[in-house]
């Protein structure tokens, strides 16, 4: 599978003005097909989905974006970066693209945004309708999340200083720690993610974005309850080798979620869609096939 280069990814996207912020978006596929929203993680961007893009657009009208503070989107320093704010952006973009019913495939930080969108549906506080949700590795439960040291430091009062000290070598080392041992990040992946992180001086807001860890604790009942109480199909596809949200998170998911639908990928780590895009495509399409 040929990698979509970062410059090409950017050229094929467009910027939308959402709440006075420039948000980078991408959409492709038949607009008459079911809509699929891809929600990326921290600290990367929508390019995470490049390995799945072509195949998914054969089946769905696929919509994705770089969240505020991420990738090619604006990265203002005077924003609190609330999960609810990111959810607002996704709903606004879907409405601009004329989508009213949609499926979600989310990863990491994006899992939490998906949980907020799911909670809104349960509350009756959304004009949009979610048909299914598929989670990849992420901190679905604050009690099982095991942050890296760098994440803990960014969340501390030292956060602004720590963000200034991050360099490409340190970034690469931390990335390698969370990928599966047999599927390490390639130099091309490291280069692209580092470039995305630095775009628009992104390092300057990393310590603000990391506040999602605190928000997960604050809204734990709402966001975990959204999974437990939802009546739509929900799936977890997860790399077991992930030190942040791997086997321990999967086991907890099975305990808490009634009739849990889980696919475990024994060799993959925290970025399964980057480590083995074909495996995630197969597992996701199988999930959707079983639910049609």
VENNORRA-V154815 format. One record per residue. N is the residue number from 1. RES is the residue in one letter. SS is DSSP state (2 for helix, 1 for strand, 0 for the rest). Layout:
n: (N	N)
res: (RES	RES)
ss: (SS	SS)
This chain:
n: (1	2	3	4	5	6	7	8	9	10	11	12	13	14	15	16	17	18	19	20	21	22	23	24	25	26	27	28	29	30	31	32	33	34	35	36	37	38	39	40	41	42	43	44	45	46	47	48	49	50	51	52	53	54	55	56	57	58	59	60	61	62	63	64	65	66	67	68	69	70	71	72	73	74	75	76	77	78	79	80	81	82	83	84	85	86	87	88	89	90	91	92	93	94	95	96	97	98	99	100	101	102	103	104	105	106	107	108	109	110	111	112	113	114	115	116	117	118	119	120	121	122	123	124	125	126	127	128	129	130	131	132	133	134	135	136	137	138	139	140	141	142	143	144	145	146	147	148	149	150	151	152	153	154	155	156	157	158	159	160	161	162	163	164	165	166	167	168	169	170	171	172	173	174	175	176	177	178	179	180	181	182	183	184	185	186	187	188	189	190	191	192	193	194	195	196	197	198	199	200	201	202	203	204	205	206	207	208	209	210	211	212	213	214	215	216	217	218	219	220	221	222	223	224	225	226	227	228	229	230	231	232	233	234	235	236	237	238	239	240	241	242	243	244	245	246	247	248	249	250	251	252	253	254	255	256	257	258	259	260	261	262	263	264	265	266	267	268	269	270	271	272	273	274	275	276	277	278	279	280	281	282	283	284	285	286	287	288	289	290	291	292)
res: (X	X	X	X	X	X	X	X	X	X	X	X	X	X	X	X	X	X	X	X	X	X	X	X	X	X	X	X	X	X	X	X	X	X	X	X	X	X	X	X	X	X	X	X	X	X	X	X	X	X	X	X	X	X	X	X	X	X	X	X	X	X	X	X	X	X	X	X	X	X	X	X	X	X	X	X	X	X	X	X	X	X	X	X	X	X	X	X	X	X	X	X	X	X	X	X	X	X	X	X	X	X	X	X	X	X	X	X	X	X	X	X	X	X	X	X	X	X	X	X	X	X	X	X	X	X	X	X	X	X	X	X	X	X	X	X	X	X	X	X	X	X	X	X	X	X	X	X	X	X	X	X	X	X	X	X	X	X	X	X	X	X	X	X	X	X	X	X	X	X	X	X	X	X	X	X	X	X	X	X	X	X	X	X	X	X	X	X	X	X	X	X	X	X	X	X	X	X	X	X	X	X	X	X	X	X	X	X	X	X	X	X	X	X	X	X	X	X	X	X	X	X	X	X	X	X	X	X	X	X	X	X	X	X	X	X	X	X	X	X	X	X	X	X	X	X	X	X	X	X	X	X	X	X	X	X	X	X	X	X	X	X	X	X	X	X	X	X	X	X	X	X	X	X	X	X	X	X	X	X	X	X	X	X	X	X	X	X	X	X	X	X)
ss: (0	0	0	0	0	2	2	2	2	2	2	0	0	1	1	1	1	1	0	0	1	1	1	1	1	1	1	1	0	0	0	0	0	0	1	1	1	1	1	0	0	0	0	0	0	2	2	2	2	2	2	2	2	2	2	2	0	0	0	0	1	1	1	1	1	0	0	0	0	0	0	0	0	0	0	0	0	0	0	0	0	0	2	2	2	2	2	2	2	2	2	2	2	2	2	2	0	0	0	0	1	1	1	1	1	1	0	0	2	2	2	2	2	2	2	2	2	2	2	2	2	2	2	0	0	0	0	0	1	1	1	1	1	1	1	0	0	0	0	0	0	0	0	0	0	0	0	0	2	2	2	2	2	2	2	0	0	0	2	2	2	2	2	2	2	0	0	2	2	2	2	2	2	2	2	2	2	2	0	0	0	0	0	0	0	0	2	2	2	2	2	2	2	2	2	2	2	2	2	2	2	2	2	2	2	2	2	2	2	0	0	2	2	2	2	2	2	2	0	2	2	2	2	2	2	2	2	2	2	0	0	0	1	1	1	1	1	1	1	0	0	0	0	0	0	0	2	2	2	2	2	2	2	2	2	2	0	0	0	0	0	1	1	1	1	0	0	0	0	0	0	2	2	2	2	0	2	2	2	2	2	2	2	2	2	2	2	2	2	2	0	0)
